[in-house]
Amino acid sequence: MLATWVCKTRFERPLEEPTVPVKHLEIEQKYDAGADFALPDLTGSPGVAAVDAARTYELHATYFDTADLRLAAHGITLRRRRGGTDSGWHLKMPAGTDSKRELRAPLGRPLIVPARLAALVASRTRGESLVPVATLETVRTVVHLRDAEGTLLAEVADDLVTGRDVRAADGSGPGADRWREIEVELGEGGGPDLLKAAGKQLRKAGARRSKSSSKLGRLLDGAIVPSPTRQARADARARLVAATSNGKGPSVTTGETVLAYLAAQVDAVHEQDPRARLGEEDAVHRMRVATRRIRSTLRSYKSVLETDRALGEELKWLAGVLGEVRDLEVLRARFQERLDGAAASWLEELARRERVAYRRLNAALKEPRYFALLDALDALTTDPPFTESAGRKARKELPGLVTQAWDRLSKAYEGIAAADAEDVARHDTRKAAKRARYAAEVAVPVLGAGAKRAAKDAKRIQEVLGEHQDGVIAMEHLRAAAARARTVEDAFALGVLYGAERAAAEAARDRLAVTWSRTLGPSF
């Protein structure tokens, strides 16, 4: 059974290409069926009042991947399909258990992958060419399940598939493979209860749960090698979870603890990469935070991991590219909220700058420099450069390392009053708060409540200082915009906004002392 929930999204960000991919969220489950399988009557399923007459289509699909099947190794499929009701290019990426995000583009040219789709998998291909690896010929018989009002609840597809491995240029690959499978796709009115009931009926009729989540995976099963770097990160996280959930926490090493945290952040960079390229909500922010967490952890735990300084510089570069977009996003949203949706000509310039920043971001994420950084992060989590300290017991080593980060925060905070440029000192204190927070987050699985409290305290300081910094940046922008104001109305609005931002920044500044007085810091 293939269960699909379709969710079309209008992208708010201007993309580099004029054609925006249509996006879907697909929840899949497949069932294999024998030649004698007969589709059961599904009218008894929850909410189903009618079943439309069956319709048959012939589908012709060519699947693209790198020569070493990097996309398939990460559960990604990219195909060009003709026939049926959705001819075109389809890119499917994992989005959780039994779930995939699908993006589509028009048919275009047979052997040229649309640039936008190719860019969305660039973090996996890293410059390698996308070439045909398989073809699938499918005879699909479809029936639609509807409720009493005629709303589509689900589409049930009975597929007769003929697949061919076309990687060998001389045609010496294996012959055709043939099989039959049943898929169910939820329509706008369908729900989990229908999927569960339909699945039960399919199994009762003789269908079997498919071992593969995609047709390509079934066809090339023996040739697809799981990504070793992806598996290494999953193993690192699983080992820490197992060790801290079964009472063996005291035996966990510092290296294992730090590595598990870094693995989660590297996974987050990969997960957010395509979403950031599409300009999806909060994706750039999440990718930036993951990048900063990695860099901060390498600094706070340099006694555990001996990394090249260049890695930190490259992480700083990536955070900066993401930060340009994020800062403009925050400013635009902040001003639009204060204006309560009212139009303002000067905001158009801010929107234009944001679009330019997105173009620069997309260009940066195609650079060999970015791919080299991803390679370095893979190497870091696959073969971590542990020091001798990494082998020591985490429960003994982590308290001191977390406290060191907090002490740096305390020193930065105490230096604000004596600083010549207090705003700069506050910004430096905010960065120290982030570092203390991330250092504590690393230790939470081992140190528990004490580390969690330290992370929350640091976060509160970070947020107050962040509100102040946002106000300072907003005032700087408003001053510059006021100098270019074209109308009295714009000048007046900018002045009002400036006053509001100044009040907000001063209020955050005044809350800092109270917030600091309520923090306890590390206590282990």
Long-range contacts (C-beta under 8 A, 24 or more apart in sequence): 1-29, 1-30, 1-31, 1-182, 1-183, 1-184, 1-195, 1-198, 1-199, 1-202, 1-207, 2-28, 2-29, 2-30, 2-157, 2-181, 2-182, 2-183, 2-184, 2-185, 3-27, 3-28, 3-29, 3-98, 3-184, 3-185, 3-186, 3-195, 4-28, 4-155, 4-183, 4-184, 4-185, 4-186, 5-186, 5-190, 6-185, 6-186, 6-187, 6-188, 11-278, 11-279, 11-280, 12-279, 12-281, 13-278, 13-279, 13-280, 13-355, 13-358, 14-279, 14-355, 14-358, 15-116, 15-278, 15-279, 16-115, 16-116, 16-119, 16-359, 16-362, 17-114, 17-115, 17-116, 19-105, 19-106, 19-114, 19-116, 21-91, 21-103, 21-104, 21-105, 21-114, 21-116, 21-117, 21-278, 22-103, 22-104, 23-101, 23-102, 23-103, 23-104, 23-278, 24-101, 24-102, 24-103, 24-104, 25-95, 25-99, 25-100, 25-101, 25-102, 26-92, 26-95, 26-99, 26-100, 26-101, 26-102, 26-185, 27-98, 27-99, 27-100, 27-186, 27-195, 28-98, 28-99, 28-100, 28-183, 28-213, 29-98, 29-184, 29-195, 29-199, 29-209, 29-210, 30-181, 30-182, 30-183, 30-209, 30-210, 30-212, 30-213, 31-181, 31-182, 31-183, 31-199, 31-202, 31-203, 31-207, 31-208, 31-209, 31-210, 32-179, 32-180, 32-181, 32-207, 32-208, 32-209, 32-210, 33-158, 33-180, 33-181, 33-182, 33-206, 33-207, 33-208, 34-180, 34-206, 35-180, 36-206, 37-180, 37-182, 37-205, 37-206, 37-207, 38-205, 39-143, 39-156, 39-158, 39-182, 39-205, 40-201, 40-202, 40-204, 40-205, 42-145, 42-156, 42-198, 42-201, 44-197, 44-201, 45-145, 45-194, 45-197, 45-198, 45-201, 46-191, 46-193, 46-194, 46-197, 47-147, 47-153, 47-189, 47-190, 47-191, 47-193, 47-194, 48-145, 48-146, 48-147, 48-153, 48-194, 49-146, 49-147, 49-148, 50-145, 50-146, 50-147, 50-148, 50-150, 51-143, 51-144, 51-145, 51-146, 52-143, 52-144, 52-146, 53-143, 54-141, 54-142, 54-143, 55-141, 55-142, 55-143, 56-139, 56-140, 56-141, 56-142, 57-83, 57-84, 57-85, 57-139, 57-140, 57-142, 58-83, 58-137, 58-138, 58-139, 58-140, 59-83, 59-84, 59-136, 59-137, 59-138, 59-139, 59-140, 60-135, 60-136, 60-137, 60-138, 61-135, 61-136, 61-137, 61-138, 62-110, 62-132, 62-134, 62-135, 63-132, 63-133, 63-134, 63-135, 63-136, 63-216, 64-113, 64-130, 64-131, 64-132, 64-133, 65-130, 65-131, 65-133, 66-125, 66-128, 66-129, 66-130, 66-131, 67-128, 67-129, 67-131, 67-167, 68-128, 68-225, 69-133, 69-220, 69-223, 69-224, 69-225, 70-124, 70-125, 70-128, 70-227, 71-121, 71-124, 71-125, 72-133, 72-216, 72-217, 72-220, 72-224, 73-224, 73-225, 73-226, 73-227, 73-230, 74-124, 74-227, 74-230, 75-213, 75-214, 75-217, 76-121, 76-124, 77-214, 77-216, 77-217, 78-113, 78-117, 78-121, 78-130, 79-136, 79-216, 80-107, 80-108, 80-110, 82-107, 84-140, 89-113, 89-114, 89-117, 91-117, 91-120, 91-121, 92-214, 93-120, 93-121, 93-274, 98-213, 100-213, 119-277, 119-362, 119-365, 119-366, 120-274, 120-277, 120-278, 121-274, 122-365, 122-366, 122-371, 123-270, 123-273, 123-274, 123-365, 123-370, 123-371, 123-374, 126-371, 126-374, 126-375, 127-368, 127-371, 132-166, 133-165, 133-166, 133-167, 133-216, 133-220, 134-163, 134-164, 134-165, 134-166, 134-167, 134-216, 134-219, 134-220, 135-163, 135-164, 135-166, 136-161, 136-162, 136-163, 136-164, 136-215, 136-216, 136-219, 137-161, 137-162, 137-163, 138-162, 138-215, 144-187, 145-187, 145-190, 145-194, 147-189, 151-187, 151-188, 151-189, 152-187, 152-188, 152-189, 152-190, 153-186, 153-187, 153-189, 153-190, 153-194, 154-184, 154-185, 154-186, 154-187, 154-190, 154-194, 154-195, 154-198, 155-184, 155-185, 155-187, 156-182, 156-183, 156-184, 156-185, 156-198, 157-182, 157-183, 157-184, 157-185, 158-182, 159-183, 161-215, 163-215, 163-216, 163-218, 163-219, 164-219, 165-219, 165-220, 165-223, 167-223, 177-218, 177-219, 179-218, 181-210, 181-215, 182-207, 228-382, 229-378, 229-381, 229-382, 230-267, 232-263, 232-381, 232-382, 233-263, 233-264, 233-266, 233-267, 233-381, 233-382, 234-263, 236-260, 236-263, 236-381, 237-263, 237-264, 240-445, 241-445, 244-445, 244-446, 249-394, 249-395, 249-445, 249-446, 250-393, 250-395, 251-393, 252-393, 252-394, 252-395, 252-445, 252-446, 253-390, 253-391, 253-392, 253-393, 253-394, 254-301, 254-304, 254-389, 254-390, 254-391, 254-392, 254-393, 254-394, 254-397, 254-398, 254-401, 255-304, 255-305, 255-384, 255-386, 255-389, 255-390, 255-391, 256-394, 257-394, 257-398, 257-442, 257-443, 257-445, 257-446, 258-297, 258-301, 258-304, 258-305, 258-390, 258-442, 259-381, 259-384, 260-445, 261-293, 261-297, 261-441, 261-442, 262-294, 262-297, 262-298, 262-380, 262-381, 262-384, 263-381, 265-290, 265-291, 265-293, 265-294, 265-297, 266-290, 266-294, 266-377, 266-378, 266-380, 266-381, 269-294, 269-374, 269-377, 270-374, 273-365, 276-322, 276-361, 276-365, 277-361, 277-362, 277-365, 279-358, 284-322, 284-325, 284-326, 284-329, 284-361, 285-326, 285-329, 287-322, 288-319, 288-322, 288-323, 288-326, 291-315, 291-318, 291-319, 291-322, 292-319, 292-434, 292-438, 293-438, 293-441, 294-377, 295-319, 296-434, 296-435, 296-438, 296-439, 297-438, 297-439, 297-442, 299-435, 300-401, 300-404, 300-405, 300-435, 300-438, 300-439, 300-442, 301-401, 301-439, 301-442, 303-387, 303-389, 303-401, 304-386, 304-387, 304-389, 304-390, 304-397, 304-401, 305-380, 305-384, 305-385, 305-386, 305-387, 305-390, 306-385, 306-386, 306-387, 307-380, 307-385, 311-373, 311-376, 311-380, 314-369, 314-372, 314-373, 314-376, 315-373, 317-369, 317-373, 318-364, 318-370, 318-373, 321-360, 321-361, 321-364, 322-361, 324-357, 324-360, 324-361, 325-354, 325-357, 325-358, 325-361, 327-473, 328-353, 328-354, 328-357, 329-354, 330-470, 331-473, 331-474, 331-477, 334-470, 334-474, 335-474, 335-497, 338-497, 338-500, 339-493, 339-497, 344-490, 344-493, 345-486, 345-487, 345-490, 346-481, 346-484, 346-485, 346-486, 346-490, 346-494, 349-481, 349-484, 350-477, 350-481, 394-443, 394-446, 395-446, 395-447, 398-442, 398-443, 398-446, 398-447, 398-451, 399-443, 399-447, 399-450, 399-522, 399-524, 401-439, 401-443, 402-436, 402-439, 402-440, 402-442, 402-443, 402-447, 402-451, 402-454, 402-522, 402-524, 403-522, 403-524, 404-439, 405-432, 405-435, 405-436, 405-439, 405-440, 406-436, 406-439, 406-440, 406-454, 406-458, 406-521, 406-522, 408-432, 408-435, 408-436, 409-433, 409-435, 409-436, 409-458, 409-461, 410-521, 413-461, 413-516, 423-468, 423-472, 426-465, 426-468, 426-469, 426-509, 426-512, 427-465, 427-469, 429-461, 429-465, 430-461, 430-462, 430-465, 430-466, 430-469, 433-458, 433-459, 433-461, 433-462, 433-465, 434-458, 434-462, 437-462, 440-522, 447-524, 450-522, 450-523, 450-524, 451-522, 451-524, 453-520, 453-523, 454-520, 454-521, 454-522, 454-523, 457-519, 457-520, 457-521, 458-519, 460-515, 460-518, 460-519, 461-512, 461-515, 461-516, 461-519, 464-508, 464-511, 464-512, 464-515, 465-508, 465-512, 467-504, 467-505, 467-508, 468-505, 468-508, 468-509, 468-512, 470-504, 470-505, 471-501, 471-502, 471-504, 471-505, 471-506, 471-508, 472-505, 474-501, 474-505, 475-501, 475-502, 475-505
